[in-house]
Amino acid sequence: MPSPRPSSASDRSNRARLLQAATDSFAELGYEGTSLRTIAEDAGVSFQLITYYFGTKEALWLATVDYLFERYLETGKGLGFTPTGNLHEQFHNHLRLLLTDMLQRPQLRKIWVQEYLAGSDRYSKVIRPKIKHLHDTLSFPYFNEVVKLGIVKRFTPAEIALIWSSVVQNNVVYPYYVELLLGLPVGSPKFVERQVDLVFAILVDDPDARDTAPEHPASSAATDDATAAAGAVVYGLEDAKELTPAANRIKQLELENLQLKQLVGTLSLEKKLLLDRLGTLDRGPIDRD
């Protein structure tokens, strides 16, 4: 029986560095504009190792696309709802995580846009089936759950997916235009939050509830936009006057509890994103994703 290859750890490292360099190159330059020799140089490995690990340029491209789709699936599979929690808050956090992740790792969509515009067989034979797989196993089931739980009432799962996909595509293909519209730096926390708040407000708006519920202009003016967009319960001044001091205190505690949960959720998300970023930095200077 042959002994294990002593350089297996080195092999994994070299392969990962080549995949990362290929990811950046294929996303920015397209298939035809990418040079294998440049990929090897960017990865800091011998050019011959590309042939050793992947064989051909097409095989390297396929491995790169598989790698990116798997990472995307991994992020999506981590999204879920806790029925006992604030469902609107969870949905808002999911949208923030997805948009932040796509801005930090836009290569997947860039590659499939490159192939679509090129009208390549790679798009029809590889990208399209993978997009359908993402839709069937991840995107549509998630948005179907959003509707089933009553988080979004005015749109179908397909309509939600279309609206969200359009926002993500704008951020990947021409983020500068979004920057001009918002007046915020691309990728900044406010840049992400403004779009997430906007999409969230559009999706969760309930015309029936809006038409039947009395409005309280005074309380609306005093409501913090970010708190309202995150789905927090805010009690109007008129409502409070009708309650006893003890009931008012209970409602105030409920509101403070919701706000605390929102803060904890936001901090947890920021911690996860920071740890993910630190993980990519630990893999070396080539891993720029």
BELFENCOR-V878553 format. One record per residue. PHI is phi in degrees with one decimal (NA if undefined). D_LAST is the distance of its C-alpha to the last C-alpha in whole Angstrom. Layout:
PHI:D_LAST ; PHI:D_LAST
//
This chain:
NA:40 ; -68.9:37 ; -75.8:35 ; -59.6:32 ; -68.1:30 ; -68.2:29 ; -100.6:26 ; -59.8:24 ; -64.5:22 ; -65.1:21 ; -60.4:21 ; -62.6:18 ; -64.8:16 ; -62.9:16 ; -63.7:16 ; -64.5:12 ; -67.8:11 ; -66.3:13 ; -63.8:11 ; -66.4:8 ; -64.3:10 ; -66.1:12 ; -56.6:9 ; -65.4:8 ; -69.5:12 ; -63.4:13 ; -70.4:11 ; -88.9:13 ; -110.9:16 ; 80.6:17 ; -64.8:19 ; -68.1:22 ; -82.9:20 ; -88.9:18 ; -106.6:19 ; -63.3:19 ; -64.9:20 ; -66.2:18 ; -59.9:15 ; -62.0:17 ; -65.2:17 ; -64.7:14 ; -79.8:13 ; 73.3:16 ; -130.4:19 ; -68.1:22 ; -58.8:22 ; -63.3:24 ; -68.7:22 ; -64.3:20 ; -65.2:24 ; -64.7:24 ; -87.9:22 ; -121.9:21 ; 92.7:24 ; -123.3:24 ; -63.1:21 ; -64.9:22 ; -66.5:21 ; -66.3:18 ; -61.8:17 ; -61.4:19 ; -63.8:17 ; -65.2:13 ; -65.0:15 ; -59.2:16 ; -61.0:13 ; -70.2:11 ; -64.8:14 ; -64.5:15 ; -64.9:12 ; -66.2:13 ; -62.2:17 ; -60.5:16 ; -64.4:15 ; -65.1:18 ; -67.8:20 ; -80.6:20 ; -89.0:21 ; -160.5:25 ; -114.0:28 ; -100.0:30 ; -55.6:34 ; -81.9:35 ; -94.2:33 ; -78.6:32 ; -65.0:31 ; -65.5:30 ; -64.7:28 ; -62.7:26 ; -62.4:25 ; -60.1:24 ; -65.2:22 ; -62.1:20 ; -61.1:20 ; -64.6:18 ; -63.3:16 ; -64.8:15 ; -69.6:15 ; -62.6:12 ; -62.2:10 ; -69.1:11 ; -69.0:10 ; -79.6:7 ; -133.5:6 ; -85.2:9 ; -60.7:9 ; -59.7:11 ; -67.8:14 ; -62.0:13 ; -65.8:14 ; -72.7:17 ; -69.6:18 ; -57.2:18 ; -71.0:20 ; -65.1:23 ; -65.4:24 ; -78.0:24 ; 60.9:27 ; -84.0:26 ; -65.5:27 ; -61.7:23 ; -67.9:23 ; -70.6:26 ; -92.4:26 ; -117.9:23 ; -67.4:21 ; -58.5:24 ; -60.4:25 ; -71.2:21 ; -61.5:21 ; -62.5:25 ; -63.4:24 ; -62.0:21 ; -64.6:24 ; -72.2:27 ; -102.4:25 ; -129.6:23 ; -63.8:23 ; -64.1:27 ; -59.7:28 ; -65.0:26 ; -69.7:27 ; -64.4:31 ; -66.6:30 ; -59.6:30 ; -72.3:33 ; -60.3:35 ; -79.8:34 ; 80.5:36 ; -69.4:33 ; -115.4:33 ; -115.8:36 ; -97.2:36 ; -126.8:34 ; -81.5:34 ; -55.8:30 ; -64.9:30 ; -68.3:30 ; -62.6:28 ; -60.9:25 ; -65.7:26 ; -62.2:26 ; -67.8:22 ; -60.8:21 ; -64.7:22 ; -64.2:21 ; -61.8:17 ; -62.1:18 ; -59.4:19 ; -69.5:16 ; -87.1:14 ; -81.2:17 ; -139.0:18 ; -63.8:17 ; -63.1:19 ; -65.4:22 ; -63.8:21 ; -61.5:21 ; -63.5:24 ; -68.2:26 ; -89.7:25 ; 69.7:25 ; -128.5:22 ; -62.4:19 ; -58.0:16 ; 83.6:13 ; -71.8:16 ; -54.9:18 ; -68.1:21 ; -60.3:19 ; -71.0:18 ; -63.5:21 ; -60.7:23 ; -70.4:22 ; -63.1:22 ; -61.0:26 ; -65.1:27 ; -63.8:26 ; -59.5:27 ; -62.4:30 ; -66.4:31 ; -70.9:30 ; -89.7:32 ; -59.5:35 ; -115.3:38 ; -57.0:41 ; -63.6:44 ; -66.4:43 ; -67.8:43 ; -75.1:46 ; -94.5:48 ; -81.2:47 ; -69.1:48 ; -94.9:46 ; -125.4:47 ; -55.6:46 ; -64.2:46 ; -72.5:44 ; -64.3:41 ; -66.9:41 ; -91.8:41 ; -80.8:38 ; -71.0:34 ; -60.5:32 ; -65.8:29 ; -66.3:32 ; -64.6:33 ; -66.2:30 ; -81.1:29 ; 88.9:32 ; -72.5:34 ; -87.0:38 ; -119.7:40 ; -98.2:43 ; -73.2:46 ; -62.8:48 ; -61.8:51 ; -62.9:50 ; -64.7:50 ; -65.3:54 ; -82.4:55 ; -103.9:54 ; -75.2:55 ; -54.9:54 ; -64.9:53 ; -66.6:51 ; -61.2:49 ; -65.7:48 ; -62.9:47 ; -64.5:45 ; -63.4:43 ; -65.6:42 ; -61.8:41 ; -63.6:39 ; -63.3:38 ; -64.9:37 ; -62.8:34 ; -63.4:33 ; -64.2:32 ; -62.3:31 ; -62.5:28 ; -63.3:27 ; -62.1:27 ; -61.8:25 ; -64.7:23 ; -63.9:22 ; -63.4:21 ; -65.0:18 ; -62.2:17 ; -63.5:18 ; -62.1:16 ; -62.6:13 ; -65.5:13 ; -64.0:13 ; -62.8:10 ; -65.9:8 ; -62.6:11 ; -62.6:10 ; -68.9:7 ; -67.9:9 ; -66.6:12 ; -78.9:10 ; 119.2:11 ; -66.1:10 ; -75.3:9 ; -78.5:6 ; -94.7:4 ; -66.9:0
//
